Amino acid sequence: MNNRKLPDYRLKQKFLYLDKTSSDDLIHYGDLFFEAKVYSDALDFYQKANHAEGILEIKNIAFDSGDVMLFQRAAKALNLELSSLDWENIGKKAVEFKKYFFARHALEKTNNEEMLNSLANIIKAEEQEISS
């Protein structure tokens, strides 16, 4: 198999769930997806291989890009219990990137009405700007 070629969906499922793929091979495929910036698939392989270093890298990338869902998946794969502060921080990062759905998801976990109201005001202001 060409080292640079990513497995298609069926082959990916075979490696992850049907075959007894070695941890080294799972990490290799995870690395291929990581290099291609297909972080969700990389996370699947790293998680199956229990490759904490790779999962942590993805968690950091997810945080830096405001990707709340990937951040949450990576934290769960690392068995981390996210605090209100973690949710606030990733929510703020999502707002920076105008990923408002992600931001709302994170901020709802904090029960911080002030931040949720602030987000609602940001969204409302942008909607008014667009309609003007």
Sequence and secondary structure as in RCSB ss.txt:
>XXXX:A:sequence
MNNRKLPDYRLKQKFLYLDKTSSDDLIHYGDLFFEAKVYSDALDFYQKANHAEGILEIKNIAFDSGDVMLFQRAA
KALNLELSSLDWENIGKKAVEFKKYFFARHALEKTNNEEMLNSLANIIKAEEQEISS
>XXXX:A:secstr
  TT    HHHHHIIIIIS   HHHHHHHHHHHHHTT HHHHHHHHHHTT HHHHHHHHHHHHHHT HHHHHHHH
HHTT    HHHHHHHHHHHHHTT HHHHHHHHHTTT HHHHHHHHHHHHHHHHHHH 
